Amino acid sequence: MVRDMTEPVVTTELAAAHGLTGEEFARACRIAGRTLTYTELGVFAVMWSEHCSYKSSRLHLKQLPTSGSHVLQGPGENAGIVEIGEGWAVAFKMESHNHPSYIEPVQGAATGVGGILRDVFTMGARPIASLNSLRFGRISATRMRYLLAGVVAGIGSYGNSFGCPTVGGEISFHPCYDGNILVNAFNLGLLHSDRIFRGAAGGIGNPVIYIGSRTGRDGIHGASLLASAGFGEASEEKRPTVQVGDPFAEKCLLEACLELMKTDWIVGIQDMGAAGLTSSSFEMASRAGTGMRLDLDRVPRREEGMSPYELMLSESQERMLMVVCRGTEEKVQEVCARWDLEAEIVGEITGTGRVVATFGGRVVVNLPARPLAQEAPVYDRPSKPPGDLLARRTLGLAAIPLPDDFGAVMRRLLSSPNLCCRQWAYSQYDQTVRSNTAVRPGSDAAVVRIKGTPLALALTVDCNNRYCWLDPYEGARAAVAEAARNLACAGARPIGVTDCLNFGNPERPEVMWQFKEAVRGIAEACRQGDIPVVSGNVSFYNETEGRGIHPTPTIGMVGLLDDVDRHAVQWFSAAGDTVILLGTTREELGGSEYLFQVHEIENGSPPAVDLEAEGRLREAVIEAIGRGLVRSAHDCSEGGLAVALAECCISGDEAIGAVVDLDPTGGSGEAFLRLDALLFGESQGRVLLSCNSEALAEVLELAGRHGVPARALGSVGGDRLRIRVGGRSLVDEKVAHLSGLWRGALDLLMTGPAVPDSPGGQGEL
């Protein structure tokens, strides 16, 4: 191959600037059999980047259970697919768009939503529900408010315009995210179980068609140098690498693709997402064991003078690469034209096993597909626990004073950034477009119906980053267990997981240890619960100037309800109902929101998870809801039992009070030494139910049959929340006042006095 004299000479130094080590560059040259062209260097850089190749995580992800009787597609495709019955299946996935959202929050978050939508509908599914998991630093900092406002606006603008409801999610705040926020986007789509499309480029001689928006210079190096490296002082200079989205173009692309998928013309299809034309062409050819010839002169573009390097690496949005049966090209183009989309034939399938791209009459890429797509370097990186791990887990409770006013603590927690109502955010999202939403944001899980059937799906995303910082293994188990409890509280049985594993620099042994421990915890919890992991994403290098985030292995989980009319919500609704607690409260305060918010302490061991007991609890809750015995169900998690009771009183359309009397032993048989642990400790495996008095005996019998501790606590009604322990009144608050604090807190936090940002973008405490 003859080098273009206008392009840089490819050297080890240039390869290093592209993120390739000296050994990786040498290996790439051996694969090519010569020195790489500049465009080929870009191809290797993106395909072997951490973001695309999973070279630091692949070895450990093999532990995850990925198969099951209802799994139609596991990891390795654009999205996982699980069969749900009645001839239907669901495709779902969660992915990160962290660094782009920190640099340009509106477009970063918007294109994160756009990318996950394409991952789902490229499988043949119509997107019907989105969620998101968002992590921010201190909300008192001016920049953090700007980032939060921009991310929420970006999610809303893209999802609302596209026409897919955002039905749930989570938002958390912690100083560890001051320099590196997390934006994890989840989407689920519905498809016929016998009409699945995959990204394989089969059939020698079949044409390759580029469909969608024109290619520009946005997003170049997004996968290789933005998503696969930490932030430094020059992070703002990376703003031009953030993609720009057009939700209306994506809507047209969706409809055109779904119309084409009703025919037998499509052989393979893949989104041009991270690494753009490079990843789609190499991955499609590799999966099919074929080759591909590309004519880059035919790629539609919106900017003049684009080089082959830019055309191959651009991450411009709303584009698909499609392989169709020879002879159907004009039909495909006609359908696309009806949707005002360009559809250009840019190549054909070959039998060489190589991707060959030409530009201006010369070959600029000539590389084997498989080594780049499936044989990237795999690293078993060194790992070791953090040196301060013992200190993190040491909690001197004797030095922590008991509250004088437990009601004041509750008010503080309910108005804190991590526990207050998220209505400020989700009111900016269209929650009901397409009219499938049965339970909107604000309950433990969202519920969407499957029209034409009695079926429904429950959806949730969960992770407690503080637990994972203290104990990544136990924290990851807790994330899976809480997600499954949330689904059970809606009445749904878990059927599949997608994960988004957010960590710092994997080249640091402490971070690699966190990652390995978290994967081990997820694998164990999913195996115990018989919940396959069908898709996911690993996001490393979430750090700024050497300061990494807390490990944040976010779990997205989907559950199935056999009857949409038999679902539950978390809030009390009928005076006179009995309040029941399932599970046991233990004297566990480590890692709690109470210690963090009230005492500014993060130490201790997180609450232990009993996976076998969690399974029994889920079965009891699902059966109780399915039989119509209970009116509400709410998971006890952050903030503990007192906050969960308050949420049951104030999260519905109208606040309603309750009077409860807690067992001073928590059900363990021994009186607690600390009442704050009874009220605000975060013991796992607990659910609050409400039912009418006639159903009480049956609910208690059902719980006993499943081996789940159960106790009636009191009754619903009145205008106050009263919590007593052994006859002693600890909390007595007007629920209208609690509701006002809880619902208005995020608005106040966003508009209250702000502190200046430090040079690193971090607000001062």
Residue pairs with C-beta under 8 A, 6 or more apart in sequence:
1 34
1 37
1 362
1 363
1 366
2 362
3 9
3 37
3 38
4 37
4 38
4 362
4 364
7 37
7 38
7 39
7 307
7 309
8 14
8 38
10 35
10 36
10 37
10 38
10 40
10 41
12 22
12 25
14 41
15 22
15 24
15 25
15 28
15 41
15 45
16 22
16 25
18 41
18 42
18 44
18 45
18 224
18 225
19 45
19 49
19 224
19 225
19 228
19 229
20 28
20 41
20 44
20 45
20 48
23 377
24 44
24 48
24 377
25 44
27 377
28 36
28 40
28 41
28 44
28 48
29 35
29 36
31 367
31 368
31 371
31 372
32 40
32 366
32 367
36 44
37 364
37 365
38 309
39 307
39 308
39 309
39 312
39 357
39 359
39 364
39 365
40 364
40 365
40 366
40 367
42 224
42 278
42 309
42 312
42 313
43 278
43 282
43 312
43 313
43 365
43 367
43 372
44 372
45 221
45 224
45 225
46 52
46 221
46 223
46 224
46 274
46 275
46 278
46 279
46 313
47 53
47 275
47 278
47 279
47 282
47 372
47 373
47 376
48 55
48 372
48 376
48 377
49 223
49 224
49 225
49 227
49 228
49 275
50 56
50 227
50 228
50 506
50 538
50 540
50 541
51 223
51 224
51 227
51 228
51 274
51 539
52 223
52 224
52 274
52 275
52 279
52 376
53 376
53 377
54 61
54 376
54 538
55 376
55 377
55 378
55 379
56 379
56 381
56 506
56 507
56 512
56 515
56 538
56 540
57 501
57 506
57 515
57 519
57 538
57 540
58 378
59 378
59 379
59 380
60 515
60 516
60 519
61 75
61 519
61 536
61 538
63 519
63 520
63 523
64 75
64 519
64 522
64 523
64 526
64 533
65 523
65 526
65 527
65 531
65 532
65 533
66 74
66 75
66 532
66 533
66 534
67 74
67 532
68 82
68 496
68 530
68 532
70 82
70 83
70 84
70 495
70 496
71 80
71 81
71 82
71 83
71 496
71 532
71 534
72 81
72 82
72 83
72 89
72 193
72 196
73 79
73 80
73 81
73 91
73 123
73 196
73 198
73 534
74 80
74 532
74 533
74 534
74 535
75 533
75 534
75 535
75 536
77 123
77 198
77 199
77 535
78 93
78 118
78 119
78 120
78 122
78 123
78 199
78 270
78 271
79 91
79 92
79 93
79 119
79 120
79 122
79 123
79 125
79 189
79 535
80 91
80 92
80 93
80 496
80 498
80 533
80 534
80 535
81 89
81 90
81 91
81 123
81 125
81 191
81 196
81 534
82 89
82 90
82 92
82 495
82 496
82 532
82 534
82 558
83 89
83 193
84 90
84 450
84 455
84 457
84 495
84 560
85 453
85 455
85 560
86 450
86 452
86 453
86 455
87 192
87 193
87 194
88 190
88 191
88 192
88 193
88 450
88 453
88 455
89 125
89 190
89 191
89 192
89 193
89 196
90 125
90 188
90 189
90 190
90 191
90 457
90 496
90 558
91 120
91 123
91 124
91 125
91 188
91 189
91 191
92 120
92 186
92 187
92 188
92 189
92 496
92 498
92 534
92 535
92 556
92 558
93 116
93 119
93 120
93 186
93 187
93 498
93 535
93 536
93 537
94 116
94 133
94 184
94 185
94 186
94 187
94 461
94 498
94 499
94 500
94 535
94 536
94 537
94 554
94 556
95 112
95 115
95 116
95 119
95 184
95 185
95 500
95 537
96 112
96 182
96 183
96 184
96 185
96 227
96 500
96 502
96 537
96 539
97 108
97 109
97 111
97 112
97 115
97 183
97 184
97 185
98 180
98 181
98 182
98 183
98 184
98 227
98 502
98 539
98 542
99 108
99 180
99 226
99 227
99 231
99 238
99 542
100 107
100 108
100 111
100 112
100 222
100 226
100 227
100 241
100 242
100 243
101 108
101 109
101 112
101 147
101 150
101 151
101 154
101 181
101 183
102 108
102 147
102 179
102 180
102 181
102 231
102 235
103 226
103 235
103 236
103 238
103 239
103 241
103 242
104 150
104 239
104 242
105 146
105 147
105 148
105 149
105 150
105 151
105 153
105 154
106 150
106 151
106 153
106 154
106 157
107 154
107 242
107 243
107 244
107 245
108 151
108 154
108 183
108 242
109 150
109 151
109 152
109 153
109 154
109 155
109 158
109 183
109 185
110 154
110 155
110 157
110 158
110 245
110 247
111 158
111 242
111 243
111 244
111 245
111 317
112 154
112 155
112 183
112 185
113 130
113 132
113 154
113 155
113 158
113 159
113 162
113 185
113 187
113 245
114 158
114 162
114 245
114 247
114 250
114 317
114 318
115 185
115 271
115 273
115 274
115 317
116 130
116 185
116 186
116 187
117 127
117 130
117 162
117 164
117 187
117 250
117 254
118 250
118 253
118 271
118 273
118 318
118 320
119 187
119 271
119 273
120 127
120 187
120 188
120 189
121 127
121 189
121 254
121 257
121 258
122 197
122 199
122 257
122 269
122 270
122 271
122 320
123 189
123 191
123 196
123 197
123 198
124 191
124 192
124 195
124 196
124 197
124 258
124 261
125 189
125 190
125 191
126 189
126 190
126 191
126 254
126 258
127 162
127 164
127 187
127 188
127 189
127 254
128 164
128 165
128 188
128 189
128 190
128 434
128 436
128 448
129 164
129 165
129 166
129 167
129 187
129 188
129 436
129 437
129 446
129 448
129 457
129 459
130 155
130 159
130 164
130 165
130 166
130 167
130 185
130 186
130 187
130 188
131 166
131 167
131 168
131 169
131 185
131 186
131 187
131 446
131 459
131 460
131 461
131 556
132 155
132 166
132 169
132 170
132 183
132 184
132 185
132 186
132 461
133 169
133 170
133 182
133 184
133 186
133 461
133 463
133 500
133 554
133 556
134 148
134 151
134 152
134 169
134 170
134 171
134 172
134 181
134 182
134 183
134 184
135 171
135 172
135 173
135 174
135 177
135 181
135 182
135 465
135 502
135 549
135 552
136 144
136 147
136 148
136 171
136 172
136 173
136 177
136 181
137 144
137 173
137 174
137 175
137 176
137 177
137 178
137 179
137 181
137 762
137 763
138 144
138 173
138 175
138 178
138 755
138 762
138 763
138 765
139 145
139 148
139 173
139 417
139 749
139 750
140 749
140 752
140 753
140 754
140 755
140 763
141 178
141 754
141 755
141 756
141 757
141 761
141 762
141 763
141 764
142 754
142 755
142 756
142 757
142 763
143 757
143 761
143 763
144 178
144 181
144 763
145 750
145 754
147 181
148 171
148 750
149 750
151 181
151 183
152 425
152 428
153 428
155 166
155 185
155 428
155 429
156 166
156 428
156 429
156 430
157 247
158 245
158 247
158 250
159 165
159 166
159 247
159 429
159 430
160 247
160 429
160 430
160 433
161 247
161 248
161 251
162 247
162 248
162 250
162 251
162 254
163 251
163 430
163 433
163 434
164 187
164 433
164 434
165 429
165 430
165 431
165 432
165 433
165 434
165 436
165 437
165 448
166 426
166 429
166 430
166 431
166 441
167 431
167 437
167 439
167 440
167 441
167 446
167 448
167 459
168 426
168 441
168 445
168 446
168 459
168 460
168 461
169 186
169 422
169 425
169 426
169 441
169 461
170 422
170 461
170 462
170 463
171 422
171 425
172 418
172 465
173 417
173 418
174 465
174 466
174 550
175 762
175 765
176 465
176 469
176 547
176 548
176 549
176 550
177 549
177 550
178 544
178 760
178 761
178 762
178 763
179 231
179 543
179 544
179 545
179 547
179 760
179 761
179 762
180 230
180 231
180 542
180 543
180 544
180 548
180 549
182 502
182 539
182 542
182 549
182 552
182 554
184 461
184 500
184 502
184 537
184 554
186 459
186 461
186 498
186 500
186 556
188 448
188 457
188 459
188 558
190 450
195 261
197 261
197 266
197 268
197 269
198 268
198 269
198 287
199 268
199 269
199 270
199 280
199 283
199 284
199 287
200 267
200 268
200 284
200 287
200 288
200 323
201 208
201 267
201 268
201 281
201 284
201 285
201 287
201 288
201 290
201 292
201 323
201 349
202 267
202 268
202 288
202 290
202 323
202 349
203 267
203 290
203 323
203 325
203 326
203 349
204 290
204 349
204 350
204 351
205 326
205 348
205 349
206 267
206 323
206 324
206 325
206 326
206 348
206 349
207 323
207 324
207 326
207 329
207 345
207 347
207 348
207 349
208 281
208 292
208 294
208 321
208 322
208 323
208 345
208 346
208 347
208 348
208 349
209 321
209 322
209 323
209 324
209 329
209 332
209 333
209 343
209 344
209 345
209 346
210 277
210 298
210 299
210 300
210 319
210 320
210 321
210 322
210 342
210 343
210 344
210 345
210 346
211 253
211 256
211 257
211 319
211 320
211 321
211 322
211 332
211 336
211 341
211 342
211 343
212 249
212 253
212 272
212 318
212 319
212 320
212 341
212 342
213 246
213 249
213 253
213 302
213 316
213 317
213 318
213 319
213 342
214 300
214 301
214 302
214 316
214 342
215 276
215 277
215 299
215 300
215 301
215 302
215 303
215 306
215 311
215 314
215 316
215 319
216 244
216 301
216 302
216 303
216 306
216 314
216 316
217 240
217 303
217 306
217 310
217 314
218 240
218 241
218 242
218 243
218 244
218 314
218 315
218 316
218 317
219 241
219 242
219 243
219 276
219 314
219 315
219 316
219 317
220 241
220 310
220 313
220 314
220 315
221 241
221 313
222 241
222 242
222 243
222 274
222 315
223 274
223 275
223 279
223 315
224 275
224 313
225 238
225 241
226 238
226 241
226 242
227 274
227 539
227 541
228 540
228 541
229 541
230 504
230 505
230 541
230 542
230 543
230 544
230 545
230 546
230 548
231 543
231 544
231 545
232 544
232 545
233 545
235 544
243 315
243 316
243 317
244 316
244 317
245 317
245 318
246 317
246 318
249 317
249 318
249 341
250 317
250 318
252 339
252 340
252 341
253 318
253 319
253 320
253 339
253 341
255 339
256 335
256 336
256 338
256 339
256 341
257 269
257 320
259 335
259 339
260 266
260 322
260 332
260 335
263 328
263 331
264 325
265 324
265 325
265 328
265 331
265 332
266 322
266 323
266 324
266 325
267 323
267 324
267 325
268 284
268 287
268 288
268 322
268 323
269 320
269 321
269 322
269 323
270 280
270 283
270 284
270 320
270 321
271 280
271 319
271 320
272 279
272 280
272 315
272 316
272 319
272 320
272 321
273 279
273 280
273 315
274 315
275 313
275 315
276 312
276 313
276 314
276 315
276 316
276 319
277 294
277 299
277 311
277 312
277 313
277 314
277 321
278 312
278 313
279 373
280 321
281 292
281 294
281 321
281 347
281 355
281 357
281 369
282 355
282 367
282 369
282 372
282 373
283 373
284 292
284 321
284 323
285 291
285 292
285 349
285 353
285 355
285 369
285 373
286 369
286 370
286 372
286 373
286 374
287 373
288 349
289 353
289 370
290 349
290 350
290 351
290 353
290 369
291 349
291 350
291 351
291 352
291 353
291 354
291 355
291 356
291 369
292 347
292 348
292 349
292 350
292 355
292 356
292 369
293 347
293 348
293 350
293 355
293 356
293 357
293 358
294 346
294 347
294 355
294 356
294 357
294 358
294 365
295 346
295 347
295 357
295 358
296 308
296 311
296 312
296 346
296 357
296 358
296 359
296 364
297 358
297 359
297 360
298 344
298 345
298 346
299 311
299 344
299 346
300 342
300 344
301 311
302 316
306 314
307 359
308 357
308 359
308 364
308 365
311 359
312 357
312 365
322 332
323 349
324 332
329 345
332 343
333 343
336 342
336 343
337 343
350 356
353 368
353 369
353 370
354 366
354 367
354 368
354 369
355 365
355 366
355 367
355 368
355 369
356 363
356 365
356 366
357 363
357 364
357 365
357 366
358 364
379 506
381 506
381 507
381 509
381 512
382 509
382 512
383 509
383 510
383 512
383 513
383 515
383 516
384 509
384 510
384 513
385 510
385 513
386 392
386 510
386 513
386 514
387 510
391 603
392 469
392 470
392 602
392 603
393 470
393 471
393 590
393 603
393 604
393 605
394 603
394 604
395 589
395 590
395 595
395 601
395 603
395 604
395 605
397 589
397 674
400 595
400 599
400 601
402 674
402 675
402 676
403 409
403 598
403 676
406 642
406 675
406 676
406 679
406 723
406 730
406 731
407 730
407 731
407 732
407 733
409 594
409 598
409 676
409 679
409 680
410 642
410 643
410 646
410 679
410 731
410 733
410 738
411 733
411 737
411 738
411 741
412 597
412 598
413 419
413 593
413 594
413 597
413 598
413 639
413 642
413 643
413 680
414 420
414 639
414 643
414 646
414 738
414 741
414 742
414 745
415 741
415 742
415 745
415 748
416 593
416 597
416 745
417 745
417 746
417 749
418 593
418 597
418 638
419 593
419 638
419 639
419 643
419 742
420 741
420 742
420 743
420 745
420 746
420 749
421 442
421 651
421 742
421 743
421 744
421 745
421 746
422 441
422 442
422 746
423 442
423 743
423 746
424 746
424 747
424 750
425 746
426 440
426 441
426 442
429 441
431 437
431 440
431 441
432 440
436 448
436 449
436 450
436 451
437 446
437 447
437 448
437 449
438 447
438 448
438 449
438 456
438 564
438 567
439 445
439 446
439 447
439 458
439 490
439 567
439 569
440 446
442 570
442 651
443 489
443 490
443 569
443 570
443 571
443 651
444 460
444 485
444 486
444 487
444 489
444 490
444 570
444 633
444 634
444 635
445 458
445 459
445 460
445 486
445 487
445 489
445 490
445 492
445 559
446 458
446 459
446 460
447 456
447 457
447 458
447 459
447 490
447 492
447 561
447 564
447 567
448 456
448 457
448 459
449 455
449 456
449 564
450 456
450 457
450 564
454 562
454 563
454 564
454 565
455 560
455 561
455 562
455 563
455 564
456 492
456 560
456 561
456 563
456 564
456 567
457 492
457 558
457 559
457 560
457 561
458 486
458 487
458 490
458 491
458 492
458 558
458 559
458 560
458 561
458 567
459 556
459 557
459 558
459 559
460 483
460 486
460 487
460 556
460 557
461 483
461 554
461 555
461 556
461 557
462 479
462 482
462 483
462 486
462 554
462 555
462 557
463 475
463 479
463 552
463 553
463 554
463 555
464 475
464 478
464 479
464 482
464 591
464 606
464 637
464 638
465 475
465 549
465 550
465 551
465 552
466 475
466 550
466 591
466 596
466 602
466 606
467 474
467 475
467 478
467 479
467 591
467 606
467 607
468 475
468 476
468 479
468 514
468 518
468 550
468 551
468 552
468 553
469 475
469 550
469 551
469 602
470 590
470 591
470 602
470 603
470 604
470 605
470 606
471 517
471 605
471 606
472 513
472 514
472 515
472 517
472 518
472 521
472 551
472 553
473 517
473 518
473 520
473 521
474 521
474 605
474 606
474 608
474 609
475 518
475 521
475 551
475 553
475 606
476 517
476 518
476 519
476 520
476 521
476 522
476 525
476 553
477 521
477 522
477 524
477 525
477 609
477 611
478 606
478 607
478 609
478 684
479 522
479 553
479 554
479 555
480 497
480 521
480 522
480 525
480 526
480 529
480 531
480 555
480 557
481 525
481 609
481 611
481 614
481 684
481 685
482 635
482 637
482 684
483 494
483 497
483 555
483 556
483 557
484 494
484 529
484 531
484 557
484 559
484 614
484 618
485 614
485 617
485 618
485 621
485 635
485 637
485 685
485 687
486 557
486 635
487 493
487 494
487 557
487 558
487 559
488 494
488 559
488 617
488 618
488 621
488 622
488 633
488 687
489 568
489 570
489 621
489 633
489 634
489 635
489 687
490 559
490 561
490 567
490 568
490 569
490 625
490 633
491 561
491 566
491 567
491 568
491 621
491 622
491 625
491 626
491 633
492 559
492 560
492 561
492 567
492 622
493 559
493 560
493 561
493 618
493 622
494 529
494 531
494 557
494 558
494 559
494 618
495 531
495 558
495 559
495 560
496 531
496 532
496 533
496 534
496 557
496 558
497 522
497 526
497 531
497 532
497 533
497 534
497 536
497 555
497 556
497 557
497 558
498 533
498 534
498 535
498 536
498 556
498 557
498 558
499 522
499 533
499 536
499 537
499 553
499 554
499 555
499 556
500 536
500 537
500 539
500 553
500 554
500 556
501 515
501 518
501 519
501 536
501 537
501 538
501 539
501 552
501 553
501 554
502 539
502 542
502 549
502 551
502 552
502 553
502 554
503 511
503 514
503 515
503 518
503 538
503 539
503 540
503 542
503 548
503 549
503 551
503 552
503 553
504 511
504 514
504 540
504 541
504 542
504 543
504 548
504 549
504 551
505 511
505 540
505 541
505 543
505 548
506 512
506 515
506 540
506 541
508 548
511 540
511 548
511 551
514 551
515 540
515 551
518 551
518 553
519 553
521 553
522 533
522 553
522 555
524 611
525 531
525 609
525 611
526 532
526 533
528 611
528 612
528 615
529 611
529 614
529 615
529 618
531 557
542 548
542 549
542 552
543 549
544 760
544 761
545 760
561 567
562 626
563 626
566 625
566 626
566 628
567 625
568 625
568 630
568 631
568 632
568 633
569 632
569 633
569 652
570 632
570 633
570 634
570 635
570 647
570 648
570 651
571 632
571 634
571 647
571 648
571 649
571 650
571 651
571 652
572 579
572 631
572 632
572 648
572 649
572 652
572 656
572 658
572 690
572 716
573 631
573 632
573 652
573 656
573 690
574 631
574 690
574 692
574 716
575 656
575 716
575 717
575 718
576 692
576 693
576 715
576 716
576 717
577 631
577 690
577 691
577 692
577 693
577 715
577 716
577 717
578 690
578 691
578 692
578 693
578 696
578 712
578 714
578 715
578 716
579 645
579 648
579 658
579 660
579 688
579 689
579 690
579 712
579 713
579 714
579 715
579 716
580 630
580 688
580 689
580 690
580 691
580 696
580 699
580 700
580 703
580 710
580 711
580 712
580 713
581 636
581 641
581 667
581 686
581 687
581 688
581 689
581 710
581 711
581 713
582 617
582 620
582 621
582 686
582 687
582 688
582 689
582 703
582 708
582 709
582 710
583 613
583 617
583 636
583 667
583 683
583 685
583 686
583 687
583 708
583 709
584 666
584 667
584 668
584 683
584 685
584 686
584 709
585 641
585 662
585 663
585 666
585 667
585 668
585 678
585 681
585 683
585 686
586 607
586 608
586 666
586 668
586 681
586 683
587 666
587 668
587 672
587 673
587 674
587 677
587 678
587 681
588 607
588 608
588 677
588 681
588 682
588 683
589 595
589 604
589 674
589 676
589 677
589 680
589 681
590 603
590 604
590 605
590 606
590 607
591 602
591 604
591 605
591 606
591 607
591 682
592 604
592 638
592 640
592 680
592 681
592 682
593 638
593 639
593 640
593 643
593 680
593 682
594 639
594 640
594 676
594 680
594 681
595 601
595 602
595 603
595 604
596 602
606 682
607 681
607 682
607 683
607 684
608 684
609 684
609 685
610 684
610 685
613 685
613 707
613 708
614 684
614 685
616 706
616 707
616 708
617 685
617 687
617 706
617 708
619 706
620 702
620 703
620 705
620 706
620 708
621 633
621 687
621 689
623 702
623 706
624 630
624 633
624 689
624 691
624 699
624 702
624 703
625 633
627 702
629 691
629 695
629 698
629 699
629 702
630 689
630 690
630 691
630 695
630 699
631 690
631 691
631 692
632 648
632 688
632 689
632 690
633 687
633 688
633 689
634 644
634 647
634 648
634 687
634 688
635 644
635 686
635 687
636 644
636 682
636 683
636 686
636 687
636 688
637 644
637 682
638 682
639 680
639 682
640 679
640 680
640 681
640 682
640 683
641 662
641 678
641 679
641 680
641 681
641 686
641 688
642 679
642 680
642 723
642 731
643 680
644 686
644 688
645 658
645 660
645 688
645 721
645 723
646 721
646 733
646 735
646 738
646 742
647 742
648 658
648 688
648 690
649 655
649 656
649 657
649 658
649 721
649 735
649 738
649 739
650 735
650 738
650 739
650 742
650 743
655 719
655 735
655 736
655 738
655 739
656 716
656 717
656 718
656 719
656 735
657 716
657 717
657 718
657 719
657 720
657 721
657 722
657 735
658 714
658 715
658 716
658 717
658 718
658 721
658 722
659 714
659 715
659 717
659 718
659 720
659 722
659 724
660 713
660 714
660 722
660 723
660 724
661 713
661 714
661 724
661 725
661 726
661 727
662 678
662 679
662 713
662 723
662 724
662 725
663 711
664 671
664 672
664 678
664 725
664 726
665 671
665 672
666 672
666 678
666 683
667 709
667 711
672 678
675 725
675 730
678 725
679 723
679 730
679 731
689 699
690 716
691 699
696 712
699 710
700 710
700 712
703 709
703 710
704 710
719 734
719 735
719 736
720 732
720 733
720 734
720 735
721 731
721 732
721 733
721 735
721 738
722 729
722 731
722 732
723 729
723 730
723 731
723 732
724 730
754 763
755 763
755 764
756 763
756 764
757 763
758 764
